[in-house]
């Protein structure tokens, strides 16, 4: 049950961040099962951000911690002016 909760909270935080910060006109959400992995991809065409910039908020830190607790990996890529992509890979259970 904790795994479902953590997965949902990563998804929810990503969508909330898009709504709050991205100024996008398009968001794509894709959920796949590949090689015993569950893969969540979320992309937007928003303003992007510097993923290396330190932030005082806990949102991204919590997402990465939850991905680790799920035995998975969270990868965030963003280009200023072009948007952001998030990929969560976790073992299928």
MMTF fields as JSON, N, C-alpha, C and O atoms, coordinates in Angstrom:
{
  "mmtfVersion": "1.0.0",
  "mmtfProducer": "UNKNOWN",
  "numBonds": 371,
  "numAtoms": 372,
  "numGroups": 93,
  "numChains": 1,
  "numModels": 1,
  "chainsPerModel": [1],
  "groupsPerChain": [93],
  "chainIdList": ["A"],
  "bondAtomList": [4, 2, 8, 6, 12, 10, 16, 14, 20, 18, 24, 22, 28, 26, 32, 30, 36, 34, 40, 38, 44, 42, 48, 46, 52, 50, 56, 54, 60, 58, 64, 62, 68, 66, 72, 70, 76, 74, 80, 78, 84, 82, 88, 86, 92, 90, 96, 94, 100, 98, 104, 102, 108, 106, 112, 110, 116, 114, 120, 118, 124, 122, 128, 126, 132, 130, 136, 134, 140, 138, 144, 142, 148, 146, 152, 150, 156, 154, 160, 158, 164, 162, 168, 166, 172, 170, 176, 174, 180, 178, 184, 182, 188, 186, 192, 190, 196, 194, 200, 198, 204, 202, 208, 206, 212, 210, 216, 214, 220, 218, 224, 222, 228, 226, 232, 230, 236, 234, 240, 238, 244, 242, 248, 246, 252, 250, 256, 254, 260, 258, 264, 262, 268, 266, 272, 270, 276, 274, 280, 278, 284, 282, 288, 286, 292, 290, 296, 294, 300, 298, 304, 302, 308, 306, 312, 310, 316, 314, 320, 318, 324, 322, 328, 326, 332, 330, 336, 334, 340, 338, 344, 342, 348, 346, 352, 350, 356, 354, 360, 358, 364, 362, 368, 366],
  "bondOrderList": [1, 1, 1, 1, 1, 1, 1, 1, 1, 1, 1, 1, 1, 1, 1, 1, 1, 1, 1, 1, 1, 1, 1, 1, 1, 1, 1, 1, 1, 1, 1, 1, 1, 1, 1, 1, 1, 1, 1, 1, 1, 1, 1, 1, 1, 1, 1, 1, 1, 1, 1, 1, 1, 1, 1, 1, 1, 1, 1, 1, 1, 1, 1, 1, 1, 1, 1, 1, 1, 1, 1, 1, 1, 1, 1, 1, 1, 1, 1, 1, 1, 1, 1, 1, 1, 1, 1, 1, 1, 1, 1, 1],
  "groupList": [{"groupName": "UNK", "atomNameList": ["N", "CA", "C", "O"], "elementList": ["N", "C", "C", "O"], "formalChargeList": [0, 0, 0, 0], "bondAtomList": [1, 0, 2, 1, 3, 2], "bondOrderList": [1, 1, 2], "singleLetterCode": "X", "chemCompType": "L-PEPTIDE LINKING"}],
  "groupTypeList": [0, 0, 0, 0, 0, 0, 0, 0, 0, 0, 0, 0, 0, 0, 0, 0, 0, 0, 0, 0, 0, 0, 0, 0, 0, 0, 0, 0, 0, 0, 0, 0, 0, 0, 0, 0, 0, 0, 0, 0, 0, 0, 0, 0, 0, 0, 0, 0, 0, 0, 0, 0, 0, 0, 0, 0, 0, 0, 0, 0, 0, 0, 0, 0, 0, 0, 0, 0, 0, 0, 0, 0, 0, 0, 0, 0, 0, 0, 0, 0, 0, 0, 0, 0, 0, 0, 0, 0, 0, 0, 0, 0, 0],
  "groupIdList": [1, 2, 3, 4, 5, 6, 7, 8, 9, 10, 11, 12, 13, 14, 15, 16, 17, 18, 19, 20, 21, 22, 23, 24, 25, 26, 27, 28, 29, 30, 31, 32, 33, 34, 35, 36, 37, 38, 39, 40, 41, 42, 43, 44, 45, 46, 47, 48, 49, 50, 51, 52, 53, 54, 55, 56, 57, 58, 59, 60, 61, 62, 63, 64, 65, 66, 67, 68, 69, 70, 71, 72, 73, 74, 75, 76, 77, 78, 79, 80, 81, 82, 83, 84, 85, 86, 87, 88, 89, 90, 91, 92, 93],
  "secStructList": [7, 2, 2, 2, 2, 2, 2, 2, 2, 2, 2, 2, 2, 2, 2, 2, 2, 0, 0, 0, 0, 0, 7, 7, 1, 7, 3, 3, 3, 3, 3, 3, 3, 3, 6, 6, 3, 3, 3, 3, 3, 3, 3, 3, 7, 1, 7, 7, 7, 7, 6, 6, 1, 7, 7, 1, 7, 1, 2, 2, 2, 2, 2, 2, 2, 2, 2, 2, 2, 6, 6, 7, 3, 3, 3, 3, 3, 3, 3, 6, 6, 6, 3, 3, 3, 3, 3, 3, 3, 3, 3, 7, 7],
  "xCoordList": [0.815, 0.0, 0.865, 0.523, 1.981, 2.89, 3.457, 3.661, 3.712, 4.239, 3.253, 3.642, 1.992, 0.967, 0.914, 0.814, 0.982, 0.915, 2.098, 1.921, 3.314, 4.502, 4.448, 4.797, 4.015, 3.889, 2.904, 3.185, 1.751, 0.736, 1.253, 0.985, 1.991, 2.485, 3.533, 3.591, 4.355, 5.289, 4.499, 4.781, 3.513, 2.659, 1.966, 1.972, 1.38, 0.637, 1.543, 1.164, 2.721, 3.654, 4.077, 4.175, 4.327, 4.715, 3.608, 3.877, 2.374, 1.249, 1.02, 0.749, 1.126, 0.981, 2.055, 1.765, 3.29, 4.369, 4.106, 4.368, 3.589, 3.248, 2.192, 2.332, 1.138, 0.046, 0.524, 0.074, 1.422, 1.836, 2.937, 2.932, 3.879, 5.082, 5.334, 6.038, 4.802, 5.293, 4.79, 5.481, 3.6, 2.976, 2.879, 2.997, 2.667, 2.625, 1.242, 0.245, 1.237, -0.025, -0.321, -1.404, 0.657, 0.484, 1.259, 2.407, 0.609, 1.235, 0.913, -0.222, 1.902, 1.693, 2.06, 3.095, 1.19, 1.414, 1.326, 0.343, 2.357, 2.401, 2.828, 3.828, 2.068, 2.378, 2.581, 1.709, 3.744, 4.089, 4.647, 5.115, 4.587, 5.246, 6.273, 5.92, 7.558, 8.643, 9.654, 10.209, 9.897, 10.925, 10.83, 11.807, 9.669, 9.435, 9.639, 9.925, 9.495, 9.578, 8.284, 7.716, 7.839, 6.749, 7.413, 8.251, 7.03, 7.647, 6.574, 5.601, 6.766, 5.888, 6.672, 7.731, 6.146, 6.748, 5.76, 4.605, 6.214, 5.39, 6.224, 7.328, 5.693, 6.397, 5.468, 4.248, 6.073, 5.296, 6.106, 7.316, 5.422, 6.082, 6.177, 6.073, 6.37, 6.381, 7.699, 8.507, 7.898, 9.049, 10.346, 11.426, 10.257, 11.444, 12.09, 11.645, 13.139, 13.874, 15.252, 15.505, 16.131, 17.483, 17.444, 17.262, 17.61, 17.509, 18.67, 18.586, 19.742, 20.902, 20.818, 21.634, 19.838, 19.689, 19.137, 18.17, 19.76, 19.297, 17.965, 17.766, 17.073, 15.768, 15.507, 16.024, 14.707, 14.367, 13.133, 12.828, 12.421, 11.221, 11.613, 12.698, 10.721, 11.001, 10.38, 10.596, 9.621, 8.888, 9.755, 9.491, 10.789, 11.652, 12.439, 12.643, 12.882, 13.614, 12.728, 13.173, 11.485, 10.553, 10.267, 10.167, 10.135, 9.888, 11.047, 10.829, 12.267, 13.438, 13.549, 13.904, 13.245, 13.284, 12.24, 12.52, 11.06, 10.012, 10.395, 10.138, 11.0, 11.462, 12.479, 12.429, 13.398, 14.381, 13.737, 14.144, 12.73, 12.017, 11.291, 11.066, 10.925, 10.261, 11.267, 10.877, 12.555, 13.59, 13.8, 14.289, 13.428, 13.484, 14.359, 15.201, 14.133, 14.933, 14.023, 13.106, 14.289, 13.569, 14.567, 15.577, 14.278, 15.134, 14.314, 13.218, 14.857, 14.191, 15.116, 16.277, 14.585, 15.326, 14.493, 13.274, 15.156, 14.436, 15.326, 16.535, 14.711, 15.411, 14.635, 13.437, 15.332, 14.688, 14.048, 14.699, 12.776, 12.04, 11.468, 10.754, 11.767, 11.294, 10.495, 9.792, 10.584, 9.777, 10.577, 11.801, 9.833, 10.394, 9.88, 8.74, 10.742, 10.362, 10.769, 11.847, 9.901, 10.142, 9.936, 8.957, 10.862, 10.705, 10.946, 11.999, 9.954, 10.048, 10.052, 9.125, 11.095, 11.195, 11.237, 12.082, 10.315, 10.3, 10.074, 9.479, 10.543, 10.295, 8.801, 8.096, 8.33, 6.937, 6.831, 7.66, 5.815, 5.635, 4.317, 3.982],
  "yCoordList": [-1.191, 0.0, 1.265, 2.252, 1.235, 2.383, 2.67, 3.829, 1.611, 1.802, 2.568, 3.48, 2.203, 2.913, 4.376, 5.265, 4.61, 5.978, 6.793, 7.912, 6.232, 6.952, 7.225, 8.319, 6.241, 6.426, 7.553, 8.438, 7.51, 8.54, 9.919, 10.9, 10.007, 11.3, 11.889, 13.107, 11.046, 11.539, 12.092, 13.188, 11.331, 11.77, 13.094, 14.031, 13.152, 14.344, 15.571, 16.647, 15.419, 16.542, 17.029, 18.233, 16.092, 16.475, 17.277, 18.312, 16.81, 17.509, 18.861, 19.852, 18.907, 20.184, 21.185, 22.367, 20.713, 21.597, 22.138, 23.308, 21.286, 21.739, 22.836, 23.885, 22.584, 23.561, 24.871, 25.948, 24.78, 25.955, 26.775, 28.004, 26.098, 26.788, 26.794, 27.682, 25.859, 25.648, 26.637, 26.901, 27.181, 28.025, 27.3, 27.925, 26.002, 25.214, 25.274, 25.654, 24.881, 24.731, 23.267, 22.925, 22.399, 20.972, 20.147, 20.448, 19.11, 18.151, 16.755, 16.478, 15.878, 14.481, 13.596, 13.781, 12.633, 11.674, 10.285, 9.944, 9.49, 8.136, 7.167, 7.39, 6.102, 5.056, 3.763, 3.344, 3.123, 1.919, 0.852, 1.137, -0.37, -1.488, -2.039, -2.543, -1.939, -2.336, -3.154, -2.67, -4.397, -5.243, -5.279, -4.981, -5.638, -5.706, -4.369, -4.332, -3.297, -1.951, -1.211, -1.363, -0.42, 0.512, 1.847, 2.321, 2.445, 3.693, 4.767, 4.593, 5.867, 7.026, 8.147, 8.547, 8.65, 9.78, 10.93, 10.766, 12.085, 13.289, 14.388, 14.687, 14.987, 16.067, 17.259, 17.114, 18.431, 19.636, 20.53, 20.36, 21.476, 22.42, 23.804, 24.826, 23.818, 25.068, 25.814, 25.639, 26.648, 27.551, 26.862, 27.423, 25.665, 24.95, 25.6, 26.648, 24.969, 25.498, 24.865, 23.87, 25.436, 24.912, 23.816, 24.105, 22.572, 21.452, 21.434, 20.771, 22.147, 22.187, 23.301, 23.361, 24.183, 25.293, 24.777, 24.015, 25.199, 24.81, 25.491, 26.658, 24.761, 25.307, 25.105, 24.174, 25.981, 25.852, 24.987, 24.594, 24.69, 23.856, 22.382, 21.992, 21.584, 20.159, 19.273, 18.061, 19.838, 19.035, 18.071, 16.868, 18.575, 17.714, 16.748, 15.591, 17.224, 16.349, 15.192, 14.045, 15.49, 14.445, 13.454, 12.251, 13.955, 13.064, 12.083, 10.888, 12.589, 11.717, 10.725, 9.565, 11.177, 10.278, 9.172, 8.015, 9.513, 8.503, 7.515, 6.318, 8.005, 7.109, 6.12, 4.931, 6.605, 5.728, 4.718, 3.557, 5.145, 4.232, 3.143, 2.047, 3.449, 2.462, 1.554, 0.665, 1.774, 0.989, 1.425, 0.66, 2.653, 3.14, 4.358, 4.676, 5.021, 6.181, 7.244, 6.936, 8.482, 9.618, 10.474, 10.911, 10.707, 11.536, 12.733, 12.581, 13.924, 15.149, 15.879, 16.141, 16.205, 16.983, 18.202, 18.115, 19.329, 20.553, 21.474, 21.548, 22.175, 23.161, 24.464, 24.517, 25.507, 26.814, 27.199, 27.183, 27.54, 27.962, 26.833, 27.087, 25.584, 24.453, 23.426, 22.614, 23.44, 22.515, 21.562, 21.64, 20.66, 19.742, 18.337, 18.139, 17.365, 15.964, 15.254, 15.488, 14.396, 13.615, 12.151, 11.792, 11.31, 9.871, 9.168, 9.319, 8.404, 7.591, 6.136, 5.678, 5.405, 3.97, 3.249, 3.538, 2.304, 1.511, 0.048, -0.251, -0.865, -2.279, -2.587, -2.089, -3.409, -3.862, -4.906, -5.812, -4.777, -5.746, -6.458, -7.314],
  "zCoordList": [0.0, 0.0, 0.0, -0.651, 0.728, 0.762, -0.628, -0.991, -1.408, -2.758, -3.63, -4.359, -3.556, -4.336, -3.934, -4.78, -2.642, -2.126, -2.635, -3.117, -2.527, -2.978, -4.48, -4.925, -5.258, -6.707, -7.006, -7.814, -6.347, -6.552, -6.157, -6.851, -5.05, -4.592, -5.54, -5.71, -6.155, -7.171, -8.355, -8.841, -8.813, -9.922, -9.585, -10.383, -8.41, -7.987, -7.916, -8.378, -7.347, -7.241, -8.624, -8.86, -9.535, -10.896, -11.574, -12.185, -11.472, -12.093, -11.42, -12.098, -10.104, -9.396, -9.831, -10.014, -9.996, -10.437, -11.839, -12.121, -12.709, -14.06, -13.992, -14.621, -13.225, -13.118, -12.496, -12.888, -11.541, -10.776, -11.459, -11.383, -12.125, -12.578, -14.086, -14.566, -14.843, -16.206, -17.252, -18.236, -17.051, -18.08, -19.418, -20.472, -19.383, -20.611, -21.267, -20.654, -22.542, -23.269, -23.562, -24.037, -23.271, -23.551, -22.525, -22.2, -22.03, -21.124, -21.628, -22.013, -21.626, -22.004, -20.822, -20.181, -20.549, -19.471, -20.074, -20.73, -19.849, -20.403, -19.306, -18.623, -19.145, -18.175, -18.943, -19.705, -18.743, -19.494, -18.569, -17.467, -19.041, -18.381, -19.361, -20.427, -18.987, -19.875, -19.082, -18.095, -19.51, -18.886, -17.365, -16.677, -16.835, -15.393, -14.685, -13.489, -15.412, -14.854, -15.176, -16.257, -14.23, -14.489, -14.783, -14.016, -15.899, -16.317, -16.468, -17.202, -15.768, -15.862, -16.527, -16.044, -17.636, -18.338, -18.348, -18.74, -17.919, -17.943, -18.589, -18.134, -19.647, -20.327, -20.516, -20.596, -20.583, -20.883, -21.818, -21.969, -22.435, -23.335, -22.691, -23.37, -21.401, -20.641, -20.682, -21.595, -19.676, -19.647, -19.226, -19.41, -18.67, -18.226, -17.01, -16.54, -16.512, -15.362, -15.326, -16.005, -14.543, -14.378, -13.317, -12.134, -13.726, -12.784, -11.793, -10.758, -12.094, -11.197, -10.166, -9.246, -10.314, -9.373, -8.051, -8.024, -6.961, -5.634, -5.343, -5.679, -4.723, -4.38, -2.896, -2.279, -2.343, -0.926, -0.721, 0.405, -1.803, -1.662, -1.595, -2.026, -1.054, -0.874, -1.942, -1.928, -2.861, -3.834, -4.618, -4.621, -5.286, -6.093, -5.216, -5.585, -4.057, -3.13, -2.673, -2.629, -2.338, -1.903, -3.021, -2.778, -4.245, -5.378, -5.553, -5.753, -5.477, -5.633, -4.48, -4.69, -3.265, -2.108, -2.25, -1.936, -2.712, -2.901, -4.0, -3.875, -5.061, -6.126, -5.565, -5.879, -4.738, -4.105, -3.183, -3.154, -2.423, -1.522, -2.3, -1.786, -3.538, -4.395, -5.101, -5.857, -4.857, -5.521, -6.954, -7.785, -7.236, -8.606, -8.772, -7.933, -9.873, -10.24, -10.845, -11.606, -10.499, -11.063, -11.827, -11.275, -13.097, -13.939, -14.395, -14.933, -14.173, -14.592, -15.549, -15.234, -16.725, -17.711, -18.064, -18.205, -18.204, -18.521, -19.33, -19.11, -20.269, -21.078, -20.96, -21.24, -20.545, -20.4, -21.737, -22.781, -21.679, -22.866, -23.701, -24.671, -23.342, -24.148, -23.37, -23.971, -22.054, -21.276, -20.418, -20.316, -19.805, -18.818, -19.067, -19.486, -18.801, -18.872, -17.596, -17.05, -17.137, -15.928, -16.28, -16.934, -15.842, -16.043, -14.71, -14.09, -14.29, -13.085, -13.511, -14.179, -13.125, -13.381, -12.047, -11.201, -11.863, -10.636, -10.997, -12.033, -10.15, -10.405, -10.333, -9.455, -11.258, -11.213, -10.11, -10.023, -9.271, -8.184, -8.333, -7.513]
}
